[in-house]
């Protein structure tokens, strides 16, 4: 029985020591956890992938741009108020040749929708991250080759 108590005491002390070490690492006051780490501006090679006429100069900092066969995806950050950001995004995407198709602003996040011709062409989602807003924009690449098999747009 004594050996069992002694073993439990040793395990308890070891566990307490481990938790103390982990706690100081996790709760380090010199380097607190940041749910919204700083983002760097995207390199020029990435921003060159953005559609002609699309500029985030009035909105914020573009942090990443990707392009696939059909879409252009832009990530950005801003500290401007969400009501202003949604209007600026709408203006920027309109300047690139897309048309506004609606907006949903709930105050803590917002979506802005776009069309090109008769097709849905994109969405910008704005979400709060601490003291800034993260922007994710996906646009149909207007210069992409059309889909090889057209899809019906009406219900039979």
C-alpha positions in Angstrom: 0.0 0.0 0.0 2.9 2.4 0.8 4.5 1.7 -2.5 1.3 2.5 -4.3 0.9 5.8 -2.4 4.6 6.6 -3.1 4.1 5.8 -6.8 1.0 8.0 -7.0 2.8 10.9 -5.2 5.7 10.6 -7.7 3.3 10.6 -10.7 1.4 13.5 -9.2 4.5 15.6 -8.7 5.8 14.8 -12.2 2.4 15.7 -13.7 2.3 18.9 -11.7 5.8 19.8 -13.0 4.8 19.1 -16.5 1.7 21.1 -16.3 3.6 24.0 -14.8 6.1 24.0 -17.7 3.3 23.8 -20.3 1.3 26.5 -18.5 4.2 28.9 -18.7 4.7 28.2 -22.4 1.0 28.6 -23.2 0.3 31.5 -20.9 3.6 33.3 -21.5 2.8 37.0 -20.9 5.7 38.1 -23.0 4.2 36.3 -26.0 0.4 35.9 -25.5 -1.6 33.8 -27.9 -2.8 35.9 -30.8 -5.8 34.5 -32.7 -5.1 37.0 -35.5 -1.4 36.9 -36.3 0.0 39.7 -38.4 -0.2 39.1 -42.1 2.3 40.2 -44.7 1.4 41.8 -48.0 1.2 39.4 -51.0 4.2 39.6 -53.3 3.8 41.3 -56.6 3.8 38.0 -58.5 0.6 37.1 -56.6 -1.2 40.5 -56.9 -0.5 40.3 -60.7 -3.0 37.4 -60.7 -5.9 39.8 -59.8 -8.4 40.7 -62.5 -7.6 43.9 -64.4 -9.1 46.9 -62.7 -9.4 45.2 -59.3 -7.6 47.2 -56.6 -7.7 47.0 -52.8 -5.8 50.2 -52.4 -8.8 51.9 -50.7 -9.8 48.8 -48.8 -6.7 47.3 -47.1 -3.7 45.0 -47.6 -3.9 42.0 -50.0 -2.2 39.2 -48.2 -2.6 36.3 -50.7 -3.9 35.8 -54.3 -4.4 32.4 -55.9 -5.8 31.4 -59.2 -7.1 28.1 -60.6 -8.7 27.2 -63.9 -12.0 29.1 -63.2 -11.5 31.3 -60.2 -9.4 34.0 -58.6 -9.2 34.0 -54.8 -8.0 37.1 -53.0 -7.4 37.4 -49.2 -6.9 40.7 -47.5 -7.1 42.5 -44.2 -8.4 45.9 -43.2 -9.1 47.9 -40.0 -11.9 50.0 -41.6 -15.5 49.7 -40.3 -17.4 46.8 -41.8 -20.1 49.1 -43.3 -17.4 51.0 -45.2 -15.5 47.9 -46.2 -18.5 46.2 -47.9 -19.2 49.3 -50.0 -15.5 49.6 -50.9 -15.4 45.9 -52.0 -18.5 46.4 -54.1 -16.9 49.5 -55.8 -13.6 47.7 -56.4 -15.1 44.6 -57.9 -17.5 46.7 -60.0 -14.4 48.6 -61.4 -13.1 45.2 -62.5 -16.1 44.6 -64.7 -18.4 42.6 -62.3 -21.9 43.7 -61.2 -23.2 43.8 -57.7 -25.8 41.2 -56.9 -26.5 41.8 -53.2 -25.1 42.2 -49.8 -25.8 40.7 -46.3 -24.2 42.6 -43.5 -24.9 41.3 -40.0 -22.4 43.6 -38.2 -20.0 40.9 -37.2 -19.6 39.4 -40.7 -20.8 40.3 -44.2 -21.1 38.8 -47.6 -21.1 40.8 -50.9 -22.3 38.9 -54.1 -21.4 39.6 -57.7 -22.5 38.5 -61.2 -21.0 38.7 -64.7 -23.6 38.4 -67.5 -26.3 36.0 -66.5 -24.0 34.0 -64.2 -23.2 34.2 -60.5 -19.6 35.4 -60.5 -18.3 35.7 -56.9 -18.6 36.4 -53.3 -16.6 38.4 -50.8 -16.9 37.4 -47.1 -15.8 39.8 -44.4 -15.2 38.4 -40.9 -14.0 40.0 -37.7 -10.7 38.9 -36.2 -10.0 40.9 -33.0 -9.2 44.4 -34.1 -9.3 43.9 -37.9 -11.5 42.4 -40.6 -10.4 39.4 -42.8 -11.6 39.5 -46.4 -11.9 36.4 -48.6 -12.9 37.2 -52.1 -13.6 34.5 -54.8 -14.4 35.7 -58.3 -15.1 33.7 -61.5 -12.2 34.5 -63.8 -13.8 36.3 -66.7 -10.9 35.4 -69.0 -11.1 31.6 -68.2 -12.1 29.3 -71.0 -15.8 28.3 -70.8 -16.7 25.0 -69.3 -16.5 22.2 -71.8 -20.0 21.0 -71.0 -22.6 23.7 -70.5 -25.0 23.2 -67.6 -28.7 23.8 -67.9 -29.8 27.0 -66.2 -33.5 26.2 -66.1 -35.5 23.4 -64.3 -37.1 21.0 -66.8 
